[in-house]
């Protein structure tokens, strides 16, 4: 699934999960995703306008509530991370998996000519599909869930293959199916206009 650009971006986004400062880690995640989307668009010959990559990289959330939760949750989370470092590794793997899935979705939108013109629709479809179908591959591993089988054709090797495996294990294949139906306005996952509406810039 991931191209070298998506794999590289996903790895860097995953490393942002290791940043021990609240807000800085999230800003780094969004910045790296934005750069990755811009590079994908350039390689596809459909460059994004200024700010479009940043817009595609955002998450739907209430900033005020998110900040308040971060202030109270951060000390507790850091205490747990002191004793259970695997939580930090889990964050890094989760972010890498999500970034790979989101990158594949941007690739599909570029291939179909939805970007840069249908920016809000593409973002709505990405956000909806990821929030509904992508979850922690570490959690799946601990629960003993088996990874879905490989698609037909040769599997990518090396780091790109590893990223593709983690993305599949996180639910990437189901997310891509839902994303395509949402983007095309078909199937059970089609988006209502309110779901496509943009949130914070």
SERO-4910 file (N, C-alpha, C, O; in steps of 0.05 Angstrom, whole numbers):
BEGIN
 pado doro    nc1    nc2    nc3   cac1   cac2   cac3    cc1    cc2    cc3    oc1    oc2    oc3
  Unk    A     16    -24      0      0      0      0     17     25      0     14     42    -18
  Unk    A     35     29     20     50     55     20     72     57     -1     86     37     -7
  Unk    A     74     80    -12     97     86    -30    120     94    -12    117     98     12
  Unk    A    145     97    -24    167    106     -7    162    133      7    170    136     30
  Unk    A    148    152     -6    142    177      7    124    173     31    128    185     52
  Unk    A    103    157     27     84    152     49     99    138     72     94    144     96
  Unk    A    116    118     66    130    103     87    149    121    103    150    120    127
  Unk    A    163    139     88    181    157    102    166    177    120    174    181    143
  Unk    A    144    187    110    127    206    126    116    192    150    116    202    172
  Unk    A    106    167    146     94    152    168    115    146    190    108    148    213
  Unk    A    140    140    182    161    135    201    166    160    218    168    158    242
  Unk    A    168    183    204    174    208    219    151    216    237    155    226    259
  Unk    A    126    212    227    103    218    244    102    200    268     96    209    290
  Unk    A    109    175    264    111    156    287    131    165    308    126    163    332
  Unk    A    153    176    299    174    186    317    164    210    333    174    215    355
  Unk    A    145    225    322    134    248    337    120    239    362    118    254    382
  Unk    A    110    214    362     98    203    386    118    200    409    110    197    432
  Unk    A    144    202    403    164    200    424    171    227    436    186    229    456
  Unk    A    161    249    425    166    276    435    152    279    462    128    275    464
  Unk    A    167    286    483    155    285    510    140    311    518    134    314    542
  Unk    A    134    328    499    121    353    506     93    354    493     90    348    469
  Unk    A     72    361    509     46    363    497     45    385    477     60    404    478
  Unk    A     27    382    457     23    401    435     45    401    415     40    402    391
  Unk    A     71    399    424     93    399    405     92    373    388     97    374    364
  Unk    A     85    351    401     84    326    387     62    327    365     65    317    343
  Unk    A     39    338    372     17    340    353     23    359    330     16    354    307
  Unk    A     36    382    337     44    401    316     64    388    297     62    391    272
  Unk    A     83    372    308    102    358    291     89    338    273     95    336    249
  Unk    A     70    323    284     54    304    268     40    317    245     42    307    222
  Unk    A     27    339    250     12    352    229     30    365    208     24    365    184
  Unk    A     52    376    217     71    389    199     83    368    180     84    373    156
  Unk    A     91    345    191    103    324    174     83    312    154     90    307    131
  Unk    A     58    308    164     38    299    146     33    319    123     31    311    100
  Unk    A     33    344    130     28    365    110     50    364     88     45    365     64
  Unk    A     76    362     97     98    360     78     96    335     61    101    336     37
  Unk    A     88    313     73     85    288     58     64    290     37     67    281     14
  Unk    A     41    302     44     19    305     24     27    323      1     21    318    -22
  Unk    A     42    344      7     51    363    -14     70    348    -33     69    352    -57
  Unk    A     88    331    -22    107    317    -38     92    296    -56     98    293    -79
  Unk    A     72    282    -44     56    263    -59     42    277    -83     42    267   -105
  Unk    A     31    301    -77     16    315    -98     35    324   -120     28    323   -144
  Unk    A     59    333   -113     79    341   -133     87    318   -151     89    320   -175
  Unk    A     92    295   -138    100    271   -153     77    262   -172     83    250   -193
  Unk    A     52    267   -164     29    259   -180     23    280   -202      6    276   -218
  Unk    A     39    302   -202     34    323   -222      9    340   -216     -2    353   -234
  Unk    A      0    340   -191    -24    355   -183    -18    370   -157    -29    365   -136
  Unk    A      0    390   -159      9    404   -134    -14    417   -119    -33    428   -131
  Unk    A    -12    416    -93    -33    427    -76    -27    457    -72     -4    465    -71
  Unk    A    -48    473    -69    -44    502    -63    -34    505    -35    -35    487    -18
  Unk    A    -23    529    -29    -12    534     -2    -33    529     19    -56    537     17
  Unk    A    -25    515     40    -43    510     63    -60    485     60    -72    476     79
  Unk    A    -61    473     36    -79    450     31    -68    425     46    -84    410     57
  Unk    A    -41    421     46    -30    399     61    -35    401     91    -42    381    103
  Unk    A    -33    425    102    -38    429    130    -67    424    136    -74    413    157
  Unk    A    -85    431    118   -114    427    122   -120    397    121   -136    388    138
  Unk    A   -108    382    103   -113    353    102   -103    338    126   -113    317    133
  Unk    A    -83    350    140    -70    336    162    -84    341    189    -76    329    209
  Unk    A   -104    358    189   -116    364    215   -135    342    224   -145    326    207
  Unk    A   -141    341    249   -160    322    261   -185    338    270   -182    361    278
  Unk    A   -208    326    268   -232    339    278   -232    338    308   -232    316    320
  Unk    A   -231    361    321   -230    361    351   -237    389    361   -236    408    346
  Unk    A   -244    390    386   -249    415    399   -223    424    412   -214    411    431
  Unk    A   -211    446    402   -184    454    412   -184    460    441   -166    451    456
  Unk    A   -205    475    451   -205    483    479   -207    458    497   -191    455    516
  Unk    A   -225    440    491   -228    416    507   -203    399    505   -193    388    525
  Unk    A   -191    397    481   -167    382    477   -144    393    494   -129    378    506
  Unk    A   -142    419    495   -120    432    511   -124    427    541   -105    420    555
  Unk    A   -149    429    550   -155    425    579   -149    396    586   -137    390    607
  Unk    A   -158    377    569   -152    349    575   -122    343    575   -112    328    592
  Unk    A   -108    356    556    -79    352    555    -65    361    580    -47    348    590
  Unk    A    -73    384    591    -61    395    615    -65    377    639    -46    373    654
  Unk    A    -89    365    641    -94    347    664    -83    319    659    -74    305    677
  Unk    A    -85    310    634    -77    282    627    -47    279    625    -37    257    630
  Unk    A    -33    300    616     -5    297    610     12    287    634     27    269    630
  Unk    A      9    299    658     26    289    681     20    259    687     39    244    693
  Unk    A     -5    251    685    -12    223    690      1    205    669     12    184    675
  Unk    A     -2    214    644      9    198    622     39    196    624     50    174    620
  Unk    A     53    218    632     82    217    635     90    198    658    110    184    656
  Unk    A     74    197    679     80    179    701     79    151    692     96    134    698
  Unk    A     57    144    677     55    117    667     77    111    648     88     88    648
  Unk    A     85    130    631    106    125    612    133    121    625    150    107    614
  Unk    A    137    132    649    162    127    664    164     98    670    186     86    668
  Unk    A    142     85    678    143     57    686    137     38    663    146     16    663
  Unk    A    122     47    644    114     30    622    121     43    596    104     56    583
  Unk    A    146     41    588    155     55    564    142     45    539    142     58    518
  Unk    A    130     22    540    117     11    516     93     28    507     85     27    484
  Unk    A     82     45    526     61     63    517     71     83    497     57     91    478
  Unk    A     96     92    501    108    111    482    113     97    455    107    108    434
  Unk    A    123     72    456    127     57    432    101     52    418     99     54    393
  Unk    A     80     46    433     53     42    422     44     67    407     33     65    385
  Unk    A     48     91    419     40    116    406     54    118    379     42    125    359
  Unk    A     80    113    379     96    116    355     86     97    333     83    105    310
  Unk    A     80     72    341     70     52    321     42     60    311     36     58    287
  Unk    A     25     69    330     -2     77    322     -1    101    302    -15    101    282
  Unk    A     15    120    308     17    144    291     28    136    264     19    147    243
  Unk    A     48    118    264     59    109    238     38     96    221     35    101    197
  Unk    A     23     78    234      2     63    220    -19     82    208    -27     80    185
  Unk    A    -28    101    225    -49    120    216    -38    138    193    -52    144    174
  Unk    A    -13    147    196     -1    164    175      1    149    149     -4    160    127
  Unk    A      8    123    150      9    107    125    -18    104    112    -20    106     88
  Unk    A    -39     99    128    -66     97    117    -75    123    105    -86    124     83
  Unk    A    -71    145    120    -79    172    110    -63    179     84    -75    190     65
  Unk    A    -38    172     83    -22    177     59    -32    162     35    -33    172     13
  Unk    A    -40    136     40    -51    120     18    -78    133      8    -84    132    -16
  Unk    A    -93    144     27   -118    157     19   -114    182      2   -128    187    -17
  Unk    A    -94    198     10    -87    221     -6    -78    213    -34    -85    225    -54
  Unk    A    -62    191    -35    -54    180    -61    -77    173    -79    -78    179   -102
  Unk    A    -97    159    -67   -121    152    -82   -136    177    -93   -145    177   -115
  Unk    A   -138    197    -76   -152    222    -84   -137    235   -106   -149    246   -125
  Unk    A   -110    235   -105    -94    247   -127    -98    231   -153   -101    243   -174
  Unk    A    -97    205   -151   -101    188   -175   -128    193   -188   -130    193   -213
  Unk    A   -148    197   -172   -175    201   -183   -182    230   -190   -203    236   -200
  Unk    A   -163    248   -185   -166    276   -193   -183    292   -173   -193    313   -180
  Unk    A   -187    282   -148   -203    296   -129   -187    319   -116   -199    338   -105
  Unk    A   -161    317   -117   -144    338   -105   -130    354   -127   -122    341   -147
  Unk    A   -127    380   -124   -134    396   -101   -162    407   -100   -169    421    -81
  Unk    A   -179    401   -120   -205    415   -122   -225    408   -100   -239    425    -90
  Unk    A   -227    382    -93   -247    373    -73   -234    370    -45   -238    349    -33
  Unk    A   -220    389    -36   -204    387    -12   -221    380     12   -214    362     28
  Unk    A   -243    394     16   -260    389     40   -273    362     39   -275    348     59
  Unk    A   -282    353     15   -294    327     13   -273    305     18   -279    285     32
  Unk    A   -249    308      8   -228    289     12   -221    287     42   -219    265     53
  Unk    A   -217    310     55   -211    310     83   -233    297     99   -228    281    117
  Unk    A   -258    304     93   -281    292    107   -281    261    104   -286    247    124
  Unk    A   -276    252     80   -275    223     75   -252    210     90   -255    188    102
  Unk    A   -229    222     90   -206    212    105   -211    210    135   -208    189    147
  Unk    A   -220    232    146   -224    234    175   -246    214    184   -243    200    204
  Unk    A   -267    212    169   -290    194    175   -280    165    174   -286    150    193
  Unk    A   -266    158    153   -258    130    150   -237    122    170   -238     99    181
  Unk    A   -218    139    175   -197    133    195   -209    130    223   -203    111    237
  Unk    A   -226    149    231   -237    148    258   -255    124    261   -258    114    284
  Unk    A   -267    114    240   -286     91    242   -272     64    240   -281     45    252
  Unk    A   -250     62    225   -239     36    219   -210     32    229   -202      9    231
  Unk    A   -194     53    234   -166     49    241   -164     50    271   -173     68    284
  Unk    A   -151     30    282   -146     29    311   -118     18    316   -104     10    297
  Unk    A   -109     17    341    -82     11    348    -74    -17    340    -86    -37    348
  Unk    A    -52    -20    323    -42    -47    317    -31    -61    342    -31    -85    343
  Unk    A    -21    -45    361    -10    -57    386    -33    -70    401    -30    -92    412
  Unk    A    -55    -56    403    -79    -67    416    -88    -93    403    -95   -113    416
  Unk    A    -88    -93    376    -96   -117    361    -77   -140    367    -85   -163    370
  Unk    A    -51   -133    369    -31   -154    375    -36   -166    403    -35   -190    406
  Unk    A    -41   -148    423    -45   -158    450    -70   -174    453    -72   -193    469
  Unk    A    -90   -168    436   -115   -183    436   -114   -208    419   -133   -224    418
  Unk    A    -91   -212    405    -88   -236    389   -102   -236    362   -106   -257    350
  Unk    A   -108   -212    353   -121   -210    326   -101   -216    304    -78   -207    305
  Unk    A   -109   -232    285    -92   -239    262    -92   -216    242   -112   -203    238
  Unk    A    -69   -212    229    -68   -192    208    -83   -202    184    -83   -226    178
  Unk    A    -96   -184    169   -110   -192    145    -91   -203    124    -67   -195    124
  Unk    A   -100   -220    106    -81   -231     86    -72   -210     67    -85   -189     63
  Unk    A    -49   -215     54    -38   -197     35    -56   -196     10    -69   -216      3
  Unk    A    -56   -173     -3    -70   -171    -29    -54   -187    -50    -31   -194    -45
  Unk    A    -67   -192    -72    -54   -207    -93    -30   -190   -104    -31   -166   -103
  Unk    A    -10   -204   -114     13   -190   -125     36   -191   -105     32   -198    -82
  Unk    A     60   -183   -114     83   -184    -96     81   -163    -73     73   -141    -78
  Unk    A     89   -172    -50     88   -154    -27    114   -137    -27    135   -146    -35
  Unk    A    111   -111    -19    136    -95    -18    154   -105      4    146   -117     24
  Unk    A    180   -101      0    200   -111     19    211    -88     36    203    -65     32
  Unk    A    229    -95     53    243    -75     70    225    -59     87    204    -69     96
  Unk    A    232    -34     92    217    -17    110    189    -11     99    170    -10    115
  Unk    A    187     -8     73    161     -3     61    142    -26     66    118    -22     71
  Unk    A    152    -50     64    136    -74     71    127    -75    100    104    -82    106
  Unk    A    145    -67    118    138    -66    146    116    -46    152     97    -51    166
  Unk    A    119    -22    140     98     -1    143     71    -11    132     50     -7    144
  Unk    A     72    -24    109     47    -34     97     34    -55    115     10    -56    118
  Unk    A     51    -72    127     40    -93    145     27    -80    169      5    -88    177
  Unk    A     40    -61    181     29    -48    205      3    -33    198    -16    -33    214
  Unk    A      3    -20    175    -21     -6    167    -45    -25    162    -67    -19    170
  Unk    A    -39    -48    150    -60    -68    146    -70    -79    173    -94    -82    178
  Unk    A    -51    -83    191    -58    -94    218    -75    -74    234    -90    -82    251
  Unk    A    -72    -48    228    -87    -28    242   -116    -25    231   -132    -10    241
  Unk    A   -122    -39    209   -148    -37    196   -148    -20    171   -169    -11    162
  Unk    A   -124    -16    160   -121      1    136   -137     -8    112   -148      9     98
  Unk    A   -140    -34    108   -155    -44     84   -184    -36     87   -196    -26     68
  Unk    A   -196    -41    110   -224    -34    115   -228     -3    112   -248      6    101
  Unk    A   -209     11    123   -211     41    121   -210     50     93   -225     69     85
  Unk    A   -193     38     76   -191     46     48   -217     40     33   -226     56     16
  Unk    A   -229     17     39   -255     10     26   -276     30     33   -291     40     16
  Unk    A   -278     37     60   -297     56     69   -291     84     57   -310     99     50
  Unk    A   -266     91     56   -258    117     45   -266    120     16   -277    140      8
  Unk    A   -262     99      0   -269    101    -28   -299    104    -32   -308    119    -49
  Unk    A   -315     90    -16   -344     93    -18   -353    120     -8   -372    132    -19
  Unk    A   -340    130     12   -347    157     22   -339    179      2   -354    198     -2
  Unk    A   -316    175    -10   -306    195    -30   -323    196    -54   -329    217    -66
  Unk    A   -332    172    -63   -349    170    -87   -378    175    -82   -394    177   -101
  Unk    A   -386    177    -56   -414    181    -49   -431    156    -53   -455    157    -58
  Unk    A   -418    132    -50   -432    107    -53   -429     90    -28   -411     95    -12
  Unk    A   -447     71    -25   -444     52     -3   -453     64     24   -461     87     26
  Unk    A   -450     47     45   -460     54     71   -444     76     84   -453     90    102
  Unk    A   -419     80     75   -402    100     87   -402    127     74   -385    144     79
  Unk    A   -422    132     56   -422    159     43   -426    180     64   -439    176     84
  Unk    A   -415    203     59   -415    225     79   -439    243     76   -446    250     53
  Unk    A   -450    251     98   -470    272     98   -456    298     96   -432    300    103
  Unk    A   -470    320     86   -456    346     84   -444    355    110   -423    368    109
  Unk    A   -457    349    133   -446    358    158   -420    345    165   -403    356    179
  Unk    A   -416    320    155   -391    306    160   -368    317    143   -344    314    150
  Unk    A   -375    329    121   -354    340    103   -346    368    111   -324    378    104
  Unk    A   -363    381    127   -357    409    135   -331    410    149   -325    393    166
  Unk    A   -315    430    143   -288    433    155   -291    443    184   -310    456    191
  Unk    A   -270    436    200   -269    445    227   -247    466    230   -245    483    212
  Unk    A   -231    464    251   -211    485    255   -190    485    233   -184    464    222
  Unk    A   -180    508    227   -159    512    206   -132    504    218   -112    505    203
***
